[in-house]
Amino acid sequence: RDSVASRGLGDVYKRQLSDRFRGGRMHVILGLLEGDAPSTKTARVALDKIVDGRKALVVVTREDDLNRLSVRNLPSVHVLWADQLNTYDVINAEDVVFTKDALESFIAAREDNK
């Protein structure tokens, strides 16, 4: 029997990220904008080129205020720190967008937990 309970949430989590990757719906970027000032308008334009208006989960590091502040008010975007990434938010998003630093942080934390 292949239920959530029998696989465990960790397996569902990995499966959802794998599905996004295989479907071309997981993206890794250096950042959405350059400079020191947050800009929702600039982030929206850059993000639309990546996700084409689909519902997106943007994953950043805790230190990345520039990207976090730039996307937090976009209606089709949910932003999380890498250490908050969870199954529900991955399932709820059509695309998952990691900054390079956030992906490295996420992978390092997963390896530390083994």
TILONU-933600 format. One record per atom (N, C-alpha, C): residue number from 0; residue in three letters; chain; atom name; x, y, z. Coordinates in Angstrom, 1 decimal. Layout:
BEGIN
   num   residu   chaine   atome        x        y        z
   NUM      ALA        A      CA        X        Y        Z
...
END
This chain:
BEGIN
   num   residu   chaine   atome        x        y        z
     0      ARG        A       N      0.8     -1.2      0.0
     0      ARG        A      CA      0.0      0.0      0.0
     0      ARG        A       C      0.9      1.2      0.0
     1      ASP        A       N      0.6      2.2     -0.9
     1      ASP        A      CA      1.5      3.3     -1.1
     1      ASP        A       C      0.8      4.6     -0.6
     2      SER        A       N      0.7      4.8      0.7
     2      SER        A      CA      0.0      5.9      1.3
     2      SER        A       C      1.0      6.9      1.9
     3      VAL        A       N      0.6      8.1      2.2
     3      VAL        A      CA      1.5      9.0      2.8
     3      VAL        A       C      2.0      8.5      4.1
     4      ALA        A       N      1.1      7.9      4.9
     4      ALA        A      CA      1.5      7.4      6.2
     4      ALA        A       C      2.6      6.3      6.1
     5      SER        A       N      2.5      5.4      5.1
     5      SER        A      CA      3.4      4.3      4.9
     5      SER        A       C      4.8      4.8      4.3
     6      ARG        A       N      4.8      5.9      3.6
     6      ARG        A      CA      6.0      6.4      3.0
     6      ARG        A       C      6.7      7.4      3.9
     7      GLY        A       N      5.9      8.1      4.7
     7      GLY        A      CA      6.5      9.1      5.6
     7      GLY        A       C      6.5     10.4      4.8
     8      LEU        A       N      6.4     11.5      5.5
     8      LEU        A      CA      6.4     12.8      4.9
     8      LEU        A       C      7.6     13.2      4.2
     9      GLY        A       N      8.8     12.7      4.7
     9      GLY        A      CA     10.1     13.0      4.0
     9      GLY        A       C     10.1     12.5      2.6
    10      ASP        A       N      9.5     11.3      2.4
    10      ASP        A      CA      9.5     10.7      1.0
    10      ASP        A       C      8.5     11.5      0.1
    11      VAL        A       N      7.4     12.0      0.6
    11      VAL        A      CA      6.5     12.8     -0.1
    11      VAL        A       C      7.2     14.1     -0.5
    12      TYR        A       N      7.9     14.7      0.4
    12      TYR        A      CA      8.6     15.9      0.2
    12      TYR        A       C      9.6     15.8     -0.9
    13      LYS        A       N     10.4     14.7     -0.8
    13      LYS        A      CA     11.4     14.5     -1.9
    13      LYS        A       C     10.8     14.2     -3.2
    14      ARG        A       N      9.7     13.5     -3.2
    14      ARG        A      CA      9.0     13.1     -4.5
    14      ARG        A       C      8.4     14.4     -5.1
    15      GLN        A       N      7.9     15.3     -4.3
    15      GLN        A      CA      7.3     16.6     -4.9
    15      GLN        A       C      8.4     17.4     -5.5
    16      LEU        A       N      9.6     17.6     -4.8
    16      LEU        A      CA     10.7     18.3     -5.4
    16      LEU        A       C     11.2     17.6     -6.6
    17      SER        A       N     11.3     16.3     -6.6
    17      SER        A      CA     11.7     15.6     -7.8
    17      SER        A       C     10.8     15.8     -9.0
    18      ASP        A       N      9.5     15.8     -8.7
    18      ASP        A      CA      8.5     16.0     -9.7
    18      ASP        A       C      8.6     17.4    -10.3
    19      ARG        A       N      8.8     18.4     -9.5
    19      ARG        A      CA      9.0     19.8    -10.0
    19      ARG        A       C     10.3     19.8    -10.9
    20      PHE        A       N     11.3     19.1    -10.5
    20      PHE        A      CA     12.6     19.2    -11.3
    20      PHE        A       C     12.4     18.5    -12.6
    21      ARG        A       N     11.8     17.3    -12.6
    21      ARG        A      CA     11.6     16.5    -13.8
    21      ARG        A       C     10.7     17.3    -14.8
    22      GLY        A       N      9.7     18.0    -14.2
    22      GLY        A      CA      8.8     18.7    -15.1
    22      GLY        A       C      9.2     20.1    -15.5
    23      GLY        A       N     10.5     20.4    -15.2
    23      GLY        A      CA     11.0     21.7    -15.6
    23      GLY        A       C     10.4     22.9    -14.8
    24      ARG        A       N      9.9     22.5    -13.6
    24      ARG        A      CA      9.3     23.5    -12.7
    24      ARG        A       C     10.1     23.9    -11.5
    25      MET        A       N     11.3     23.4    -11.4
    25      MET        A      CA     12.2     23.8    -10.3
    25      MET        A       C     13.4     24.6    -11.0
    26      HIS        A       N     13.6     25.8    -10.5
    26      HIS        A      CA     14.6     26.7    -11.1
    26      HIS        A       C     15.6     27.2    -10.0
    27      VAL        A       N     16.8     27.4    -10.4
    27      VAL        A      CA     17.9     27.9     -9.5
    27      VAL        A       C     18.4     29.1    -10.2
    28      ILE        A       N     18.4     30.2     -9.4
    28      ILE        A      CA     18.8     31.5    -10.0
    28      ILE        A       C     19.9     32.1     -9.0
    29      LEU        A       N     20.7     33.1     -9.6
    29      LEU        A      CA     21.6     33.8     -8.7
    29      LEU        A       C     20.8     34.8     -7.8
    30      GLY        A       N     19.8     35.4     -8.4
    30      GLY        A      CA     19.0     36.4     -7.7
    30      GLY        A       C     18.0     37.0     -8.7
    31      LEU        A       N     17.0     37.7     -8.3
    31      LEU        A      CA     16.0     38.3     -9.2
    31      LEU        A       C     16.4     39.7     -9.6
    32      LEU        A       N     17.3     40.3     -8.8
    32      LEU        A      CA     17.7     41.7     -9.2
    32      LEU        A       C     19.1     42.0     -8.6
    33      GLU        A       N     19.6     43.0     -9.1
    33      GLU        A      CA     21.0     43.5     -8.7
    33      GLU        A       C     20.8     44.8     -7.9
    34      GLY        A       N     21.9     45.1     -7.2
    34      GLY        A      CA     21.8     46.3     -6.4
    34      GLY        A       C     21.5     46.1     -4.9
    35      ASP        A       N     21.2     47.1     -4.2
    35      ASP        A      CA     21.0     47.1     -2.8
    35      ASP        A       C     19.6     47.4     -2.4
    36      ALA        A       N     18.8     47.9     -3.3
    36      ALA        A      CA     17.4     48.3     -3.0
    36      ALA        A       C     16.4     47.3     -3.5
    37      PRO        A       N     15.5     46.8     -2.6
    37      PRO        A      CA     14.4     45.9     -3.0
    37      PRO        A       C     13.5     46.6     -4.1
    38      SER        A       N     13.0     45.8     -5.0
    38      SER        A      CA     12.1     46.4     -6.1
    38      SER        A       C     11.1     45.3     -6.5
    39      THR        A       N      9.9     45.4     -6.0
    39      THR        A      CA      8.9     44.5     -6.4
    39      THR        A       C      8.6     44.4     -7.9
    40      LYS        A       N      8.7     45.6     -8.5
    40      LYS        A      CA      8.4     45.7    -10.0
    40      LYS        A       C      9.5     44.9    -10.7
    41      THR        A       N     10.7     45.2    -10.4
    41      THR        A      CA     11.9     44.5    -11.1
    41      THR        A       C     11.8     43.0    -10.8
    42      ALA        A       N     11.5     42.6     -9.6
    42      ALA        A      CA     11.4     41.2     -9.3
    42      ALA        A       C     10.3     40.5    -10.0
    43      ARG        A       N      9.2     41.2    -10.1
    43      ARG        A      CA      8.0     40.6    -10.9
    43      ARG        A       C      8.4     40.3    -12.3
    44      VAL        A       N      9.0     41.3    -13.0
    44      VAL        A      CA      9.4     41.1    -14.4
    44      VAL        A       C     10.4     40.0    -14.5
    45      ALA        A       N     11.4     39.9    -13.6
    45      ALA        A      CA     12.4     38.8    -13.7
    45      ALA        A       C     11.7     37.5    -13.4
    46      LEU        A       N     10.8     37.4    -12.4
    46      LEU        A      CA     10.2     36.2    -12.1
    46      LEU        A       C      9.2     35.7    -13.1
    47      ASP        A       N      8.5     36.6    -13.8
    47      ASP        A      CA      7.6     36.2    -14.9
    47      ASP        A       C      8.3     35.6    -16.0
    48      LYS        A       N      9.6     36.0    -16.3
    48      LYS        A      CA     10.4     35.3    -17.3
    48      LYS        A       C     10.7     33.9    -17.0
    49      ILE        A       N     10.7     33.6    -15.7
    49      ILE        A      CA     11.0     32.2    -15.2
    49      ILE        A       C      9.8     31.4    -15.1
    50      VAL        A       N      8.7     31.9    -14.5
    50      VAL        A      CA      7.6     31.0    -14.1
    50      VAL        A       C      6.3     31.4    -15.0
    51      ASP        A       N      6.4     32.4    -15.8
    51      ASP        A      CA      5.4     32.7    -16.8
    51      ASP        A       C      4.0     32.9    -16.1
    52      GLY        A       N      4.0     33.6    -15.0
    52      GLY        A      CA      2.7     33.9    -14.3
    52      GLY        A       C      2.1     32.8    -13.5
    53      ARG        A       N      2.8     31.6    -13.4
    53      ARG        A      CA      2.3     30.5    -12.6
    53      ARG        A       C      2.6     30.8    -11.1
    54      LYS        A       N      1.9     30.1    -10.2
    54      LYS        A      CA      2.0     30.2     -8.8
    54      LYS        A       C      3.4     29.7     -8.4
    55      ALA        A       N      4.2     30.5     -7.7
    55      ALA        A      CA      5.6     30.2     -7.4
    55      ALA        A       C      5.9     30.2     -5.9
    56      LEU        A       N      6.8     29.3     -5.6
    56      LEU        A      CA      7.4     29.3     -4.2
    56      LEU        A       C      8.8     29.8     -4.5
    57      VAL        A       N      9.2     30.9     -3.8
    57      VAL        A      CA     10.6     31.4     -4.0
    57      VAL        A       C     11.3     31.1     -2.6
    58      VAL        A       N     12.4     30.4     -2.7
    58      VAL        A      CA     13.2     30.0     -1.5
    58      VAL        A       C     14.5     30.8     -1.5
    59      VAL        A       N     14.7     31.5     -0.4
    59      VAL        A      CA     15.9     32.3     -0.2
    59      VAL        A       C     16.5     32.0      1.1
    60      THR        A       N     17.7     32.5      1.3
    60      THR        A      CA     18.4     32.4      2.6
    60      THR        A       C     17.9     33.4      3.6
    61      ARG        A       N     18.1     33.2      4.9
    61      ARG        A      CA     17.7     34.2      5.9
    61      ARG        A       C     18.4     35.6      5.7
    62      GLU        A       N     19.6     35.5      5.1
    62      GLU        A      CA     20.3     36.8      4.9
    62      GLU        A       C     19.9     37.5      3.6
    63      ASP        A       N     19.1     36.9      2.8
    63      ASP        A      CA     18.7     37.5      1.5
    63      ASP        A       C     17.5     38.4      1.6
    64      ASP        A       N     17.7     39.5      2.3
    64      ASP        A      CA     16.6     40.5      2.4
    64      ASP        A       C     16.2     41.1      1.0
    65      LEU        A       N     17.1     41.3      0.2
    65      LEU        A      CA     16.9     42.0     -1.1
    65      LEU        A       C     15.8     41.2     -1.9
    66      ASN        A       N     16.0     39.9     -2.1
    66      ASN        A      CA     15.0     39.1     -2.9
    66      ASN        A       C     13.8     38.9     -2.1
    67      ARG        A       N     13.9     38.6     -0.8
    67      ARG        A      CA     12.7     38.3      0.0
    67      ARG        A       C     11.8     39.6      0.0
    68      LEU        A       N     12.3     40.7      0.3
    68      LEU        A      CA     11.5     41.9      0.3
    68      LEU        A       C     10.9     42.3     -1.0
    69      SER        A       N     11.6     41.9     -2.1
    69      SER        A      CA     11.2     42.2     -3.4
    69      SER        A       C     10.0     41.4     -3.9
    70      VAL        A       N      9.9     40.1     -3.4
    70      VAL        A      CA      8.8     39.3     -3.9
    70      VAL        A       C      7.7     39.1     -2.9
    71      ARG        A       N      7.8     39.5     -1.7
    71      ARG        A      CA      6.9     39.2     -0.6
    71      ARG        A       C      5.5     39.7     -0.9
    72      ASN        A       N      5.3     40.7     -1.7
    72      ASN        A      CA      4.0     41.3     -1.9
    72      ASN        A       C      3.4     40.9     -3.3
    73      LEU        A       N      4.1     40.0     -4.0
    73      LEU        A      CA      3.5     39.5     -5.3
    73      LEU        A       C      2.4     38.5     -5.0
    74      PRO        A       N      1.3     38.7     -5.6
    74      PRO        A      CA      0.1     37.8     -5.2
    74      PRO        A       C      0.3     36.3     -5.6
    75      SER        A       N      1.0     36.0     -6.6
    75      SER        A      CA      1.2     34.6     -7.0
    75      SER        A       C      2.5     34.0     -6.5
    76      VAL        A       N      3.1     34.7     -5.5
    76      VAL        A      CA      4.4     34.2     -5.0
    76      VAL        A       C      4.3     34.0     -3.5
    77      HIS        A       N      4.8     32.9     -3.0
    77      HIS        A      CA      5.0     32.6     -1.6
    77      HIS        A       C      6.5     32.5     -1.4
    78      VAL        A       N      7.1     33.2     -0.4
    78      VAL        A      CA      8.5     33.2     -0.2
    78      VAL        A       C      8.8     32.6      1.2
    79      LEU        A       N      9.8     31.7      1.2
    79      LEU        A      CA     10.2     31.0      2.4
    79      LEU        A       C     11.7     31.1      2.5
    80      TRP        A       N     12.2     31.0      3.7
    80      TRP        A      CA     13.6     30.7      3.9
    80      TRP        A       C     13.9     29.3      3.7
    81      ALA        A       N     15.1     28.9      3.3
    81      ALA        A      CA     15.5     27.6      2.9
    81      ALA        A       C     15.2     26.6      4.1
    82      ASP        A       N     15.4     27.0      5.3
    82      ASP        A      CA     15.2     26.1      6.4
    82      ASP        A       C     13.7     26.0      6.8
    83      GLN        A       N     12.8     26.7      6.1
    83      GLN        A      CA     11.4     26.5      6.4
    83      GLN        A       C     10.7     25.7      5.3
    84      LEU        A       N     11.4     25.3      4.3
    84      LEU        A      CA     10.8     24.6      3.1
    84      LEU        A       C     10.1     23.4      3.6
    85      ASN        A       N      8.8     23.2      3.2
    85      ASN        A      CA      8.0     22.1      3.7
    85      ASN        A       C      7.2     21.5      2.5
    86      THR        A       N      6.6     20.3      2.8
    86      THR        A      CA      5.9     19.6      1.8
    86      THR        A       C      4.7     20.4      1.3
    87      TYR        A       N      3.9     21.0      2.2
    87      TYR        A      CA      2.7     21.7      1.8
    87      TYR        A       C      3.0     22.8      0.8
    88      ASP        A       N      4.0     23.6      1.1
    88      ASP        A      CA      4.3     24.7      0.2
    88      ASP        A       C      4.8     24.3     -1.1
    89      VAL        A       N      5.6     23.2     -1.2
    89      VAL        A      CA      6.0     22.6     -2.5
    89      VAL        A       C      4.8     22.1     -3.3
    90      ILE        A       N      3.9     21.4     -2.6
    90      ILE        A      CA      2.7     20.9     -3.3
    90      ILE        A       C      1.9     22.0     -3.8
    91      ASN        A       N      1.7     23.1     -3.0
    91      ASN        A      CA      0.9     24.2     -3.3
    91      ASN        A       C      1.4     25.1     -4.5
    92      ALA        A       N      2.7     25.0     -4.8
    92      ALA        A      CA      3.3     25.8     -5.8
    92      ALA        A       C      3.4     25.1     -7.1
    93      GLU        A       N      3.2     25.8     -8.2
    93      GLU        A      CA      3.4     25.2     -9.5
    93      GLU        A       C      4.9     25.2     -9.9
    94      ASP        A       N      5.6     26.2     -9.5
    94      ASP        A      CA      7.0     26.3     -9.7
    94      ASP        A       C      7.7     26.6     -8.4
    95      VAL        A       N      8.9     26.0     -8.2
    95      VAL        A      CA      9.8     26.3     -7.1
    95      VAL        A       C     11.0     27.0     -7.6
    96      VAL        A       N     11.3     28.1     -7.1
    96      VAL        A      CA     12.5     28.9     -7.5
    96      VAL        A       C     13.4     29.1     -6.3
    97      PHE        A       N     14.6     28.5     -6.4
    97      PHE        A      CA     15.6     28.7     -5.4
    97      PHE        A       C     16.6     29.7     -5.8
    98      THR        A       N     17.1     30.5     -4.9
    98      THR        A      CA     18.4     31.2     -5.2
    98      THR        A       C     19.5     30.2     -5.0
    99      LYS        A       N     20.6     30.4     -5.7
    99      LYS        A      CA     21.7     29.5     -5.6
    99      LYS        A       C     22.1     29.3     -4.1
   100      ASP        A       N     22.2     30.3     -3.4
   100      ASP        A      CA     22.6     30.2     -2.0
   100      ASP        A       C     21.6     29.5     -1.2
   101      ALA        A       N     20.3     29.7     -1.4
   101      ALA        A      CA     19.3     28.9     -0.7
   101      ALA        A       C     19.3     27.4     -1.0
   102      LEU        A       N     19.6     27.1     -2.3
   102      LEU        A      CA     19.6     25.7     -2.6
   102      LEU        A       C     20.8     25.0     -1.9
   103      GLU        A       N     22.0     25.7     -1.9
   103      GLU        A      CA     23.2     25.2     -1.2
   103      GLU        A       C     22.9     25.0      0.3
   104      SER        A       N     22.2     26.0      0.9
   104      SER        A      CA     21.9     25.9      2.3
   104      SER        A       C     20.9     24.8      2.6
   105      PHE        A       N     19.9     24.6      1.7
   105      PHE        A      CA     19.0     23.5      1.9
   105      PHE        A       C     19.6     22.2      1.8
   106      ILE        A       N     20.5     22.0      0.8
   106      ILE        A      CA     21.2     20.7      0.6
   106      ILE        A       C     22.1     20.4      1.8
   107      ALA        A       N     22.9     21.4      2.2
   107      ALA        A      CA     23.8     21.3      3.4
   107      ALA        A       C     23.0     20.9      4.6
   108      ALA        A       N     21.9     21.5      4.9
   108      ALA        A      CA     21.1     21.2      6.1
   108      ALA        A       C     20.6     19.7      6.0
   109      ARG        A       N     20.1     19.3      4.8
   109      ARG        A      CA     19.6     17.9      4.6
   109      ARG        A       C     20.7     16.9      4.9
   110      GLU        A       N     22.0     17.2      4.4
   110      GLU        A      CA     23.1     16.3      4.6
   110      GLU        A       C     23.5     16.3      6.1
   111      ASP        A       N     23.4     17.4      6.8
   111      ASP        A      CA     23.7     17.5      8.2
   111      ASP        A       C     22.7     16.6      9.0
   112      ASN        A       N     21.5     16.5      8.5
   112      ASN        A      CA     20.5     15.8      9.3
   112      ASN        A       C     20.5     14.3      9.0
   113      LYS        A       N     21.4     13.8      8.2
   113      LYS        A      CA     21.5     12.4      7.9
   113      LYS        A       C     22.1     11.6      9.0
END
